């Protein structure tokens, strides 16, 4: 029993026994409560439509929820023997899937809280000789399980975990991304970073609100690896600029009779907003200077002759990374603000 709350772990593993104990405690408790409060058949909201789509591997309302539909179809087949008043009830099977993903989300939350709290306490008491690691693990386990159960039994989460809905799968992906991000922050690894990106992309096939999690991920990358953040901006700014140009193109007015550059599906636009040209040009110049700066830093880092001839070359990459990242961010902000300062043309 004592080993369940110990800080031991397998060689090379990041999460300890106490972290996994918190995970399974929260998962089992929340799953039991969800199971005994599960809806027996079709409920409210979109339950009927989603149950039919999941049972027949169909396509629900936009955005379609492909990963959710495939998981729902699997659960409907696995528990096809369950009946309600003598009739098959695929809705119960898919509601059970909602409960499973909600319980896993609660378990991952408990694991994240336990491990992060333990790390913070250990860092705060690094030089204390009387620090009790076992007591710290027990307190962190209690905090992790308690916090995750508050999340699991909140009115919104509990209500979605017992019916046919897509939101618990989204909560599962969100907490998994946060857990992987914390793992990468504490022990950076390219494999973990690629896995985080894969899970993030997989989660977007379920619910696009997950895009809001991109902002804290960018902040995490900035705090942990400024060079990676610079590369992220170098790739992200052109993509954002392309999306902005496409958005401007979609505002072009249509002419009756399909004589204009756009089809006359809607009423012609008499006035359209175009970006402020000075701000747009200034933003593009800042981004291009950031690209040139990144190429220069890369050449300095790879050229051993330059490193030997310049005493300050060792610190150049770090200082230059901040400058390049700031310049790219400034250019991106100018490009975004060019729309806010747009002019009106007839």
MITOR-594424 format. One record per residue (C-alpha): residue in one letter; residue number from 0; x, y, z. Coordinates in steps of 0.1 Angstrom, whole numbers, plus 5000, padded with zeros to 4 digits. Layout:
REM MITOR-594424
+---+-----+------+------+------+
! r !   k !    x !    y !    z !
+---+-----+------+------+------+
! A ! NUM !    X !    Y !    Z !
...
+---+-----+------+------+------+
//
This chain:
REM MITOR-594424
+---+-----+------+------+------+
! r !   k !    x !    y !    z !
+---+-----+------+------+------+
! X !   0 ! 5000 ! 5000 ! 5000 !
! X !   1 ! 5028 ! 5024 ! 5008 !
! X !   2 ! 5044 ! 5017 ! 4974 !
! X !   3 ! 5013 ! 5032 ! 4957 !
! X !   4 ! 5022 ! 5066 ! 4971 !
! X !   5 ! 5059 ! 5064 ! 4966 !
! X !   6 ! 5080 ! 5085 ! 4942 !
! X !   7 ! 5095 ! 5054 ! 4926 !
! X !   8 ! 5092 ! 5049 ! 4888 !
! X !   9 ! 5106 ! 5026 ! 4861 !
! X !  10 ! 5140 ! 5036 ! 4848 !
! X !  11 ! 5136 ! 5064 ! 4822 !
! X !  12 ! 5099 ! 5069 ! 4831 !
! X !  13 ! 5086 ! 5104 ! 4839 !
! X !  14 ! 5055 ! 5096 ! 4859 !
! X !  15 ! 5059 ! 5079 ! 4893 !
! X !  16 ! 5037 ! 5054 ! 4911 !
! X !  17 ! 5019 ! 5081 ! 4930 !
! X !  18 ! 5010 ! 5098 ! 4897 !
! X !  19 ! 4995 ! 5066 ! 4883 !
! X !  20 ! 4977 ! 5060 ! 4916 !
! X !  21 ! 4961 ! 5094 ! 4913 !
! X !  22 ! 4951 ! 5086 ! 4877 !
! X !  23 ! 4934 ! 5053 ! 4885 !
! X !  24 ! 4918 ! 5066 ! 4916 !
! X !  25 ! 4901 ! 5095 ! 4898 !
! X !  26 ! 4893 ! 5074 ! 4868 !
! X !  27 ! 4876 ! 5046 ! 4887 !
! X !  28 ! 4856 ! 5068 ! 4911 !
! X !  29 ! 4843 ! 5090 ! 4883 !
! X !  30 ! 4836 ! 5061 ! 4860 !
! X !  31 ! 4815 ! 5043 ! 4887 !
! X !  32 ! 4794 ! 5074 ! 4893 !
! X !  33 ! 4790 ! 5080 ! 4856 !
! X !  34 ! 4780 ! 5044 ! 4850 !
! X !  35 ! 4752 ! 5044 ! 4876 !
! X !  36 ! 4738 ! 5077 ! 4864 !
! X !  37 ! 4740 ! 5068 ! 4827 !
! X !  38 ! 4711 ! 5077 ! 4804 !
! X !  39 ! 4693 ! 5045 ! 4794 !
! X !  40 ! 4683 ! 5057 ! 4759 !
! X !  41 ! 4681 ! 5088 ! 4738 !
! X !  42 ! 4684 ! 5121 ! 4757 !
! X !  43 ! 4681 ! 5158 ! 4748 !
! X !  44 ! 4702 ! 5181 ! 4727 !
! X !  45 ! 4718 ! 5163 ! 4697 !
! X !  46 ! 4716 ! 5128 ! 4712 !
! X !  47 ! 4692 ! 5114 ! 4687 !
! X !  48 ! 4710 ! 5126 ! 4656 !
! X !  49 ! 4744 ! 5116 ! 4670 !
! X !  50 ! 4732 ! 5082 ! 4681 !
! X !  51 ! 4720 ! 5074 ! 4646 !
! X !  52 ! 4752 ! 5086 ! 4630 !
! X !  53 ! 4773 ! 5066 ! 4655 !
! X !  54 ! 4753 ! 5034 ! 4651 !
! X !  55 ! 4754 ! 5035 ! 4613 !
! X !  56 ! 4788 ! 5051 ! 4608 !
! X !  57 ! 4771 ! 5081 ! 4593 !
! X !  58 ! 4779 ! 5118 ! 4592 !
! X !  59 ! 4764 ! 5140 ! 4619 !
! X !  60 ! 4759 ! 5178 ! 4616 !
! X !  61 ! 4790 ! 5199 ! 4607 !
! X !  62 ! 4818 ! 5196 ! 4614 !
! X !  63 ! 4810 ! 5159 ! 4611 !
! X !  64 ! 4830 ! 5146 ! 4641 !
! X !  65 ! 4848 ! 5117 ! 4622 !
! X !  66 ! 4869 ! 5104 ! 4651 !
! X !  67 ! 4839 ! 5105 ! 4675 !
! X !  68 ! 4817 ! 5087 ! 4650 !
! X !  69 ! 4843 ! 5059 ! 4645 !
! X !  70 ! 4846 ! 5055 ! 4683 !
! X !  71 ! 4809 ! 5055 ! 4687 !
! X !  72 ! 4804 ! 5029 ! 4660 !
! X !  73 ! 4829 ! 5007 ! 4678 !
! X !  74 ! 4812 ! 5010 ! 4712 !
! X !  75 ! 4778 ! 5004 ! 4696 !
! X !  76 ! 4791 ! 4971 ! 4681 !
! X !  77 ! 4808 ! 4960 ! 4713 !
! X !  78 ! 4777 ! 4965 ! 4734 !
! X !  79 ! 4750 ! 4956 ! 4708 !
! X !  80 ! 4737 ! 4930 ! 4732 !
! X !  81 ! 4725 ! 4956 ! 4757 !
! X !  82 ! 4687 ! 4962 ! 4755 !
! X !  83 ! 4663 ! 4987 ! 4769 !
! X !  84 ! 4627 ! 4975 ! 4775 !
! X !  85 ! 4634 ! 4946 ! 4752 !
! X !  86 ! 4648 ! 4967 ! 4723 !
! X !  87 ! 4684 ! 4974 ! 4712 !
! X !  88 ! 4697 ! 5006 ! 4726 !
! X !  89 ! 4728 ! 5019 ! 4708 !
! X !  90 ! 4723 ! 5052 ! 4727 !
! X !  91 ! 4733 ! 5035 ! 4760 !
! X !  92 ! 4764 ! 5021 ! 4744 !
! X !  93 ! 4775 ! 5055 ! 4730 !
! X !  94 ! 4766 ! 5072 ! 4763 !
! X !  95 ! 4789 ! 5047 ! 4779 !
! X !  96 ! 4816 ! 5059 ! 4756 !
! X !  97 ! 4810 ! 5095 ! 4768 !
! X !  98 ! 4814 ! 5083 ! 4803 !
! X !  99 ! 4847 ! 5064 ! 4795 !
! X ! 100 ! 4863 ! 5095 ! 4779 !
! X ! 101 ! 4851 ! 5118 ! 4807 !
! X ! 102 ! 4866 ! 5094 ! 4833 !
! X ! 103 ! 4899 ! 5093 ! 4814 !
! X ! 104 ! 4899 ! 5131 ! 4812 !
! X ! 105 ! 4894 ! 5132 ! 4850 !
! X ! 106 ! 4922 ! 5107 ! 4855 !
! X ! 107 ! 4946 ! 5126 ! 4833 !
! X ! 108 ! 4937 ! 5158 ! 4852 !
! X ! 109 ! 4946 ! 5141 ! 4885 !
! X ! 110 ! 4979 ! 5128 ! 4871 !
! X ! 111 ! 4988 ! 5163 ! 4858 !
! X ! 112 ! 4979 ! 5180 ! 4891 !
! X ! 113 ! 4998 ! 5154 ! 4912 !
! X ! 114 ! 5030 ! 5155 ! 4892 !
! X ! 115 ! 5031 ! 5193 ! 4887 !
! X ! 116 ! 5023 ! 5200 ! 4924 !
! X ! 117 ! 5050 ! 5176 ! 4935 !
! X ! 118 ! 5075 ! 5193 ! 4912 !
! X ! 119 ! 5066 ! 5227 ! 4926 !
! X ! 120 ! 5069 ! 5216 ! 4962 !
! X ! 121 ! 5102 ! 5199 ! 4955 !
! X ! 122 ! 5116 ! 5230 ! 4938 !
! X ! 123 ! 5104 ! 5252 ! 4967 !
! X ! 124 ! 5120 ! 5230 ! 4993 !
! X ! 125 ! 5151 ! 5221 ! 4974 !
! X ! 126 ! 5175 ! 5232 ! 5002 !
! X ! 127 ! 5153 ! 5220 ! 5031 !
! X ! 128 ! 5169 ! 5191 ! 5049 !
! X ! 129 ! 5137 ! 5181 ! 5068 !
! X ! 130 ! 5116 ! 5179 ! 5036 !
! X ! 131 ! 5094 ! 5148 ! 5038 !
! X ! 132 ! 5090 ! 5134 ! 5003 !
! X ! 133 ! 5065 ! 5108 ! 5013 !
! X ! 134 ! 5042 ! 5133 ! 5030 !
! X ! 135 ! 5045 ! 5156 ! 5000 !
! X ! 136 ! 5035 ! 5128 ! 4976 !
! X ! 137 ! 5004 ! 5120 ! 4998 !
! X ! 138 ! 4994 ! 5157 ! 4998 !
! X ! 139 ! 4998 ! 5160 ! 4961 !
! X ! 140 ! 4979 ! 5128 ! 4955 !
! X ! 141 ! 4950 ! 5142 ! 4976 !
! X ! 142 ! 4951 ! 5175 ! 4958 !
! X ! 143 ! 4952 ! 5158 ! 4923 !
! X ! 144 ! 4923 ! 5135 ! 4930 !
! X ! 145 ! 4903 ! 5161 ! 4947 !
! X ! 146 ! 4908 ! 5187 ! 4920 !
! X ! 147 ! 4900 ! 5162 ! 4892 !
! X ! 148 ! 4868 ! 5150 ! 4910 !
! X ! 149 ! 4856 ! 5186 ! 4913 !
! X ! 150 ! 4861 ! 5188 ! 4875 !
! X ! 151 ! 4845 ! 5154 ! 4869 !
! X ! 152 ! 4814 ! 5162 ! 4889 !
! X ! 153 ! 4809 ! 5198 ! 4878 !
! X ! 154 ! 4774 ! 5203 ! 4864 !
! X ! 155 ! 4785 ! 5207 ! 4828 !
! X ! 156 ! 4810 ! 5178 ! 4828 !
! X ! 157 ! 4786 ! 5154 ! 4846 !
! X ! 158 ! 4757 ! 5162 ! 4823 !
! X ! 159 ! 4777 ! 5156 ! 4792 !
! X ! 160 ! 4793 ! 5124 ! 4805 !
! X ! 161 ! 4760 ! 5105 ! 4808 !
! X ! 162 ! 4744 ! 5112 ! 4774 !
! X ! 163 ! 4753 ! 5109 ! 4737 !
! X ! 164 ! 4775 ! 5139 ! 4731 !
! X ! 165 ! 4809 ! 5148 ! 4717 !
! X ! 166 ! 4822 ! 5171 ! 4744 !
! X ! 167 ! 4838 ! 5145 ! 4767 !
! X ! 168 ! 4860 ! 5132 ! 4739 !
! X ! 169 ! 4872 ! 5168 ! 4734 !
! X ! 170 ! 4879 ! 5171 ! 4772 !
! X ! 171 ! 4899 ! 5139 ! 4769 !
! X ! 172 ! 4920 ! 5153 ! 4741 !
! X ! 173 ! 4925 ! 5186 ! 4758 !
! X ! 174 ! 4938 ! 5172 ! 4791 !
! X ! 175 ! 4960 ! 5147 ! 4772 !
! X ! 176 ! 4976 ! 5176 ! 4753 !
! X ! 177 ! 4982 ! 5195 ! 4785 !
! X ! 178 ! 4998 ! 5164 ! 4801 !
! X ! 179 ! 5021 ! 5159 ! 4772 !
! X ! 180 ! 5030 ! 5195 ! 4771 !
! X ! 181 ! 5040 ! 5195 ! 4808 !
! X ! 182 ! 5060 ! 5163 ! 4802 !
! X ! 183 ! 5078 ! 5181 ! 4774 !
! X ! 184 ! 5085 ! 5211 ! 4795 !
! X ! 185 ! 5100 ! 5191 ! 4823 !
! X ! 186 ! 5119 ! 5167 ! 4801 !
! X ! 187 ! 5122 ! 5179 ! 4765 !
! X ! 188 ! 5120 ! 5153 ! 4738 !
! X ! 189 ! 5113 ! 5154 ! 4701 !
! X ! 190 ! 5091 ! 5123 ! 4703 !
! X ! 191 ! 5069 ! 5139 ! 4729 !
! X ! 192 ! 5066 ! 5170 ! 4709 !
! X ! 193 ! 5056 ! 5151 ! 4678 !
! X ! 194 ! 5031 ! 5130 ! 4698 !
! X ! 195 ! 5016 ! 5163 ! 4712 !
! X ! 196 ! 5012 ! 5176 ! 4677 !
! X ! 197 ! 4996 ! 5143 ! 4666 !
! X ! 198 ! 4971 ! 5143 ! 4695 !
! X ! 199 ! 4963 ! 5180 ! 4688 !
! X ! 200 ! 4956 ! 5173 ! 4652 !
! X ! 201 ! 4935 ! 5142 ! 4661 !
! X ! 202 ! 4915 ! 5163 ! 4685 !
! X ! 203 ! 4907 ! 5188 ! 4659 !
! X ! 204 ! 4889 ! 5161 ! 4639 !
! X ! 205 ! 4864 ! 5160 ! 4668 !
! X ! 206 ! 4858 ! 5196 ! 4679 !
! X ! 207 ! 4876 ! 5227 ! 4665 !
! X ! 208 ! 4872 ! 5247 ! 4697 !
! X ! 209 ! 4904 ! 5228 ! 4706 !
! X ! 210 ! 4922 ! 5255 ! 4685 !
! X ! 211 ! 4919 ! 5278 ! 4716 !
! X ! 212 ! 4945 ! 5255 ! 4733 !
! X ! 213 ! 4970 ! 5266 ! 4707 !
! X ! 214 ! 4977 ! 5299 ! 4725 !
! X ! 215 ! 4989 ! 5284 ! 4758 !
! X ! 216 ! 5009 ! 5259 ! 4738 !
! X ! 217 ! 5027 ! 5287 ! 4720 !
! X ! 218 ! 5034 ! 5304 ! 4754 !
! X ! 219 ! 5048 ! 5271 ! 4768 !
! X ! 220 ! 5071 ! 5268 ! 4738 !
! X ! 221 ! 5082 ! 5304 ! 4742 !
! X ! 222 ! 5091 ! 5299 ! 4779 !
! X ! 223 ! 5109 ! 5266 ! 4773 !
! X ! 224 ! 5126 ! 5268 ! 4739 !
! X ! 225 ! 5130 ! 5303 ! 4723 !
! X ! 226 ! 5147 ! 5288 ! 4692 !
! X ! 227 ! 5117 ! 5265 ! 4686 !
! X ! 228 ! 5094 ! 5294 ! 4692 !
! X ! 229 ! 5113 ! 5313 ! 4665 !
! X ! 230 ! 5109 ! 5284 ! 4641 !
! X ! 231 ! 5072 ! 5282 ! 4650 !
! X ! 232 ! 5067 ! 5319 ! 4641 !
! X ! 233 ! 5086 ! 5315 ! 4608 !
! X ! 234 ! 5062 ! 5288 ! 4598 !
! X ! 235 ! 5030 ! 5303 ! 4614 !
! X ! 236 ! 5032 ! 5338 ! 4601 !
! X ! 237 ! 5032 ! 5329 ! 4564 !
! X ! 238 ! 5002 ! 5306 ! 4570 !
! X ! 239 ! 4984 ! 5333 ! 4589 !
! X ! 240 ! 4992 ! 5358 ! 4562 !
! X ! 241 ! 4978 ! 5334 ! 4535 !
! X ! 242 ! 4946 ! 5329 ! 4555 !
! X ! 243 ! 4943 ! 5367 ! 4558 !
! X ! 244 ! 4947 ! 5372 ! 4521 !
! X ! 245 ! 4921 ! 5345 ! 4514 !
! X ! 246 ! 4897 ! 5363 ! 4538 !
! X ! 247 ! 4902 ! 5396 ! 4520 !
! X ! 248 ! 4896 ! 5378 ! 4487 !
! X ! 249 ! 4863 ! 5364 ! 4499 !
! X ! 250 ! 4850 ! 5399 ! 4505 !
! X ! 251 ! 4851 ! 5408 ! 4468 !
! X ! 252 ! 4818 ! 5420 ! 4456 !
! X ! 253 ! 4798 ! 5398 ! 4432 !
! X ! 254 ! 4781 ! 5412 ! 4401 !
! X ! 255 ! 4747 ! 5401 ! 4388 !
! X ! 256 ! 4748 ! 5376 ! 4360 !
! X ! 257 ! 4780 ! 5360 ! 4372 !
! X ! 258 ! 4800 ! 5387 ! 4353 !
! X ! 259 ! 4823 ! 5396 ! 4382 !
! X ! 260 ! 4851 ! 5378 ! 4399 !
! X ! 261 ! 4828 ! 5360 ! 4423 !
! X ! 262 ! 4795 ! 5342 ! 4418 !
! X ! 263 ! 4763 ! 5361 ! 4426 !
! X ! 264 ! 4751 ! 5337 ! 4453 !
! X ! 265 ! 4745 ! 5367 ! 4476 !
! X ! 266 ! 4736 ! 5403 ! 4473 !
! X ! 267 ! 4765 ! 5424 ! 4458 !
! X ! 268 ! 4786 ! 5441 ! 4484 !
! X ! 269 ! 4786 ! 5479 ! 4479 !
! X ! 270 ! 4814 ! 5485 ! 4502 !
! X ! 271 ! 4843 ! 5462 ! 4513 !
! X ! 272 ! 4870 ! 5467 ! 4538 !
! X ! 273 ! 4906 ! 5463 ! 4526 !
! X ! 274 ! 4937 ! 5461 ! 4549 !
! X ! 275 ! 4957 ! 5492 ! 4556 !
! X ! 276 ! 4985 ! 5491 ! 4531 !
! X ! 277 ! 5012 ! 5508 ! 4552 !
! X ! 278 ! 5007 ! 5485 ! 4581 !
! X ! 279 ! 5005 ! 5454 ! 4558 !
! X ! 280 ! 5038 ! 5464 ! 4541 !
! X ! 281 ! 5055 ! 5472 ! 4574 !
! X ! 282 ! 5044 ! 5438 ! 4588 !
! X ! 283 ! 5057 ! 5419 ! 4558 !
! X ! 284 ! 5090 ! 5438 ! 4559 !
! X ! 285 ! 5094 ! 5429 ! 4596 !
! X ! 286 ! 5087 ! 5392 ! 4589 !
! X ! 287 ! 5112 ! 5392 ! 4560 !
! X ! 288 ! 5139 ! 5408 ! 4583 !
! X ! 289 ! 5131 ! 5381 ! 4608 !
! X ! 290 ! 5137 ! 5354 ! 4582 !
! X ! 291 ! 5170 ! 5370 ! 4571 !
! X ! 292 ! 5180 ! 5372 ! 4608 !
! X ! 293 ! 5171 ! 5335 ! 4613 !
! X ! 294 ! 5192 ! 5325 ! 4583 !
! X ! 295 ! 5221 ! 5345 ! 4596 !
! X ! 296 ! 5219 ! 5329 ! 4631 !
! X ! 297 ! 5218 ! 5295 ! 4615 !
! X ! 298 ! 5249 ! 5302 ! 4595 !
! X ! 299 ! 5268 ! 5316 ! 4625 !
! X ! 300 ! 5258 ! 5285 ! 4646 !
! X ! 301 ! 5271 ! 5261 ! 4619 !
! X ! 302 ! 5302 ! 5279 ! 4609 !
! X ! 303 ! 5330 ! 5269 ! 4633 !
! X ! 304 ! 5354 ! 5295 ! 4618 !
! X ! 305 ! 5331 ! 5323 ! 4628 !
! X ! 306 ! 5327 ! 5308 ! 4663 !
! X ! 307 ! 5365 ! 5308 ! 4667 !
! X ! 308 ! 5371 ! 5343 ! 4654 !
! X ! 309 ! 5343 ! 5360 ! 4673 !
! X ! 310 ! 5343 ! 5359 ! 4711 !
! X ! 311 ! 5307 ! 5370 ! 4713 !
! X ! 312 ! 5294 ! 5343 ! 4689 !
! X ! 313 ! 5286 ! 5319 ! 4718 !
! X ! 314 ! 5259 ! 5343 ! 4731 !
! X ! 315 ! 5248 ! 5354 ! 4697 !
! X ! 316 ! 5223 ! 5326 ! 4691 !
! X ! 317 ! 5205 ! 5332 ! 4724 !
! X ! 318 ! 5203 ! 5370 ! 4720 !
! X ! 319 ! 5196 ! 5368 ! 4683 !
! X ! 320 ! 5168 ! 5343 ! 4689 !
! X ! 321 ! 5150 ! 5368 ! 4711 !
! X ! 322 ! 5155 ! 5396 ! 4686 !
! X ! 323 ! 5143 ! 5374 ! 4656 !
! X ! 324 ! 5113 ! 5361 ! 4675 !
! X ! 325 ! 5103 ! 5396 ! 4687 !
! X ! 326 ! 5107 ! 5409 ! 4651 !
! X ! 327 ! 5085 ! 5382 ! 4637 !
! X ! 328 ! 5059 ! 5386 ! 4664 !
! X ! 329 ! 5059 ! 5424 ! 4657 !
! X ! 330 ! 5054 ! 5418 ! 4620 !
! X ! 331 ! 5026 ! 5394 ! 4626 !
! X ! 332 ! 5009 ! 5419 ! 4649 !
! X ! 333 ! 5012 ! 5446 ! 4623 !
! X ! 334 ! 4997 ! 5423 ! 4597 !
! X ! 335 ! 4967 ! 5415 ! 4620 !
! X ! 336 ! 4962 ! 5451 ! 4629 !
! X ! 337 ! 4962 ! 5461 ! 4593 !
! X ! 338 ! 4927 ! 5446 ! 4591 !
! X ! 339 ! 4916 ! 5466 ! 4622 !
! X ! 340 ! 4929 ! 5498 ! 4605 !
! X ! 341 ! 4913 ! 5489 ! 4572 !
! X ! 342 ! 4899 ! 5515 ! 4548 !
! X ! 343 ! 4865 ! 5514 ! 4531 !
! X ! 344 ! 4862 ! 5513 ! 4493 !
! X ! 345 ! 4832 ! 5514 ! 4472 !
+---+-----+------+------+------+
//
